[in-house]
Amino acid sequence: MTNRVLHVFTAMNVGGAETMILNLYRAIDREKIQFDFLVHTEEIGYYEQEIIALGGRIFRLPYPRMRYLSSYQQQLFELFSQNQFSAVHSHAHFFSGFILKVAKKASIPIRVAHSHTTSDGQNASIFRQLYRSYMKRNLRKNVTHRFGCSVTAGESLFGKNVETNVLPNSFNLQAYEQTTAKKESKPVDSIVIGHVGRFETVKNHSFFLEIFYHFKRNYPQASAVLVGDGPEKNKLEDLIEKYQLQDSVNLLGIRSDIPAIMSTFDIFLFPSIYEGLGNVVIEAQAAGVPCLVSDTVPKEVDLAMNLVTFKRLTNGAEAWAEELTKLIVLKERPSWDERERKLKSFGYDVVENAKFLEKLYSGY
């Protein structure tokens, strides 16, 4: 008998958590475990076609607004009751408390809450504090397994001194063994400063462009490559024009060939405001690329290969540009054997993590 697991997301578009689950889905024994997905949008997500091809199903419910929460709860209970899910794995941060409360009521035996961030991005209003407190109580009462992509991410949702498993955002390591793709930036002989991430405020692309603007004064042939898409794309295009960087900043959109693109980077620049972990920094290290990262990113992202440098956001763009200049002279990079060994020792092998989840979802 195949155990069906329901993963709960807002949408199945390209993002750290969504990509991690798809990596696991590709690697897991699908004769034993099948993934289904509950999303809260009518828009077709980037990964939905592949999910269906792999044997998964997509369920849709309206986004859970407070005034319609009673109706949402009823629809959710019906979904749980009408399908024989072995497990519900929620990636909805604090709202996982509500999701898993309903899952318990529907007698679903395995109920997983998974934290992928260190912040919900909301203010600290009285209402928000009450909401978080209520959801944390529900998590304590209704969760059977707690996961975080990092220690810090787990603590932000479940609190300290609470038993939580760190499940690294694993991926196919072999994709990074041979990354010799043709450079996709211009000019072809330039230094390439790269970034991969959704175009949203937390990723701090505006600061990225300011840093690159200062860096380019010393390296006029330098170019920047930004992979991703999102609500701040128009703002980024305006900033590119403001800094007169139209000929040296390349927006590649959403891409599936990240290992090949990362192989063209000389430095991976990641000035996020906050992160659950920052999995793309792990991937950059897998490609052997030096990384300049904000100190708001959990230190667990550093795989001890002398590739990661942390810097305070408050240091300012010019100081960051100077740091980039120092990293450019870093010529010696770890071999693939060393990188593979480190990645496996830190738990980033998707094959091993898929085996772990097979046992968990099967109730072992």
N, C-alpha and C positions, 0 to 999 in steps of 0.2 A: 504494500500500500504506500502511495506517495503522500507525504505530509505537505500540506499547503500552508504557507506562511504569508500573512498579510503585512506588508510594509506600508506605513502611513506617512505621507508627505503632502506638502502643498501642491507641488507639481513635479513631474519627472523631467525637468530640464537639466542642463549641464551645471553641476555644482559639486562641491567636494563630497557631501554626503551621498548625493544621488549617484555620482560616478563610482564611489566606493562600493555601494550596494550592487551596481551593475557589474563591477569587477568580480564581486563575490558570486553573483548569479551566473556569470559565464563559467566560473571555476567549479561551482558546487555540483555534486552528483544529482542531476535533475530527475533521475529515476527514483531517487529517495526523497528529494526536497524540491518543491516548486514554489516560486515566489508569485504572489499577487500584489497589487498595489491599489491603495485608496488615495485618490488625489482630490483636491478641492478647487478644481477649475474645469471649465468646459474646453479650454484650449488644449490642443494636442501637444503633448510634451516631446522634447527632442528624443528621449529614449523609448517612447511608447511603441514604436514599430518594432524595435528590437525585442522589447519585452514580450510582445505577442508572438514573435518568431521563436522565442525560447520556450514558449508554452505558458507564459503568464497571462493573467487577466487584469484589466484596468476597471476599477470601480470609481464612480464619481459621486460626490455629495457636494452641496453648496458650501461655500466657505462659512465656518461656524460663527456667525455674529451673535452677540450676547442676547439680543432681543428674540432671536429664533433658536436659542440653545435647547429648549425643550423639544422642538420639532427635530432638530439635528440629533439629539440623543435617541429619539424614537427611531429615526432612519438608521442610525448607526447600530442600534440594538438589533434591528431587523436584518441588517447586512451580516452581522456576526452570527445570528441565529439561523439564517438560511444557508450558510456556507460552513462547511466543516473545517474550519481553520485549526491547525495544531498549535499555532502561535500567532500573536499579534506583536509586531516589532514597530514601535512608534518613534518617529524622528521629529516630533512636533514640539520639542523642548518642554516648557512648562505645561502646555496643553496636553502633553502625554498623560498627565494625571487624570484628566477627564476621559481621554480615549480608553485608558486601561481600566478605569472604574467601570465603564460600560462593558469592556471585554470580560472582566471578572463576573459581572452580572450575567453575561451570556455563557458562563462556564468554560471559557477558553483557558486551558491549563497553563500555557507559557505566555507570559506578558512582559515584554522587554521595553524598557525606556532607554533611549540612546541620546546622549548629549554630544552635539557637534560644535558647540560654541561656548565662549566664556561669558556671553552677555546676550540678552534677548533684544537689545537695541532700543529698549523703551525707557521712559523717564521713571523717576522714583516717586510718582504721585501716590497719595493715600490709596486711591483705587488700585493702582498697579501693585502696591505692596500687599494689599488684601488678596488680590488675584494670585500673586506668587505664593503667598502663605497657604491659600486654599488648595492650589495645585500641588504644592509640596506635601501637604497632608494626604492628598489622594495618591500621590506616588508612594508614600510610605506604606499605605494600606493595601495597594493593589498591584504593585510591581513584584515580579518573581526574579527578574534579572536586571541589573543596572550596568550600562556601558557608557564609557566616555571615550572620545578620540584622543584624549590626553588626561592626565591627572587633574589639571586645572579645569578642563571642561566638565569632568565628572563632578568635581566639588561645587562648581557653579550651579548645578542643577540639584544634586542630591545632598550637598553639604559635606563638611569634613568628617572624618572618622566614620564614614558609612561605607560598607563593603561595595566596591564598584570595580568592575573589570575594565581595564584599558584595552580597547580593541583598535589597534592601529588601522588607519585608512590604507589598507594594503592594495597592491596592484601587481600586474604581471611584470616581474622583474626582467624577464628576457627581452622585453620590448626596448630596454635601455642598453642591452649588450652591444648592439651594432646600430649606432645612431649616426649615420653618415649621409643624411639627406642633403640635398642641394640647399644652400642658403637662400632664404626667402626674403631677405632684406636688401636695401640699396643704400649706398653703393656696395658692391660685393666685397671690397677690401676694407670695409669700415669695422670699427668696434661696435658690437651689437649689445645694447642693454635691453633685457627682456622682462616681460611680466605676463603671467597667465592668471586670469580671474575675472569674475563677473564685474561689470561696470556699475558699481554701486558705492555709496559714500564710504562704507567701512573699509573698502580696499584702497582708498586714498590716492586715486589716480591723479588728482589735481596736484598733489605733492610730488608724485612721480615725475610729472611733466616739468614742474618747477626745478627739481633736482637735475633732470636731463638738460634743461635750458642752461643751467650754470656749468654742467659738465661739458657741454658742447663748445663752450668758449675755448677750452683747452684742446678739445678733440673735434675740430670742425667737420671731420668726415664720419663722426659717430652717427649711428642710427638707433632707433628704438622700435621694438616690436611689442605690440599689445595684443594678446589673444583673449577674446571674450566678447560679450555683448551685455546689454542691460540698460536700465533707465537713465544712466548718466552719460550715455554715448553722445548726445547732442552737446552737453556741457563740455565734454572732452574735446570734441571737434572745435568748439569755440575757443578753448584754451590753446589748442594746437595752432590755430590761426593767430591768437593774441601773441604767442611766443614766436611766431613766424617759423614754425617747425614742420610745415606741410610737406617739405621734401625729405624729411628725415624721420618722421614718425609713421609707422605702418600699423593700421588697425586690421587684423586678419579675421575678425569675427570668431564664431564658434568653430573649433577644429577638433578632429578626432585623432590627428597625427602629432600629439603633443611631444612624444619622445623625439621625433625627428626635428620638430621646431626647436625644442630646447637645446638640441645639439648645435644649433647655430648661435646660441647666446654666448657672449663672453662673460657677462655677469647677469645674475638674476636679481632684480631690484624689487623688494617687497615691503613697502612702508605702511602696512595695514594699521588701522586704528585699534583693532582687536581681532583675535582669531581663536577658534577652538584648538587648533593645532597649526594649520598652515600647510596642508598636505602637498601643495605645489612646491614648497621648499624641499620636502623630502624627494620629490620627483626630480627637482633640479640637481640635488646631490647625486641621485641615481645616474643622471647624465654627466656627472663630474663637473658641474658648473658652480663657480664661487657665488655665494649669495650674500647680499647686504639686506638685513632684515630689521624691522622695528623691534625694540625691546618689549613691546606689548605682546609679541608672539611668544607662546610658551617655549621655554628653553629645551624642552624635550624634542623640539624639531631639529636640533643639532645632533647629527649622527657621529660626531667625533672624528671627522676626516679633514679637519682644518679648512672647511669650505664655507662655514657660516660665520658672519660677523654681525653682531647686534649693535644697534645705534638708537639713541633716544630721538623721538620725533621732535622734541623741543630744541634739539641742536640746530635745527634750521636747514634749509635746502643747500646752502653753500657748503656747510660742513659735510653734508651727505655727499655732495659732488666731489669734495676732496677725498673722502673715503673711497669712492669709486675709483679715483685715480690711483690710490694705493693698491687696490685689488687688481687693477689691470696688469700690474707687473707680476702677479702670481702666475707663474708658468707651469710649475709642477702640479699635476693633478693625480689623484689616486687611480690606480689601474682598475679595470672592470672586476678582477678577482677580489680586490680589496673592497670595492663598493658593494659587490654582491654579498660578501661575507658580513659586512656591517648591516646591510638592509635586512638580511635574514636574522641576524642576532638581535636586532631591534623589533622584529616581529612584522615586517612589511611584506612577507611572502604570501600572496593571495591564496596559493594552493593550501598552505598550512592553516590559514584562518578559515578557509572554506570547510576544511575537515572538522575544525573546532565547532563551527556553527551547525554542521550536519548532526553532530552528537547532541548539541543543545536543543535544536528544534525537534529531534527525535525523542527527547525526554530522557537521555542517558545521563 
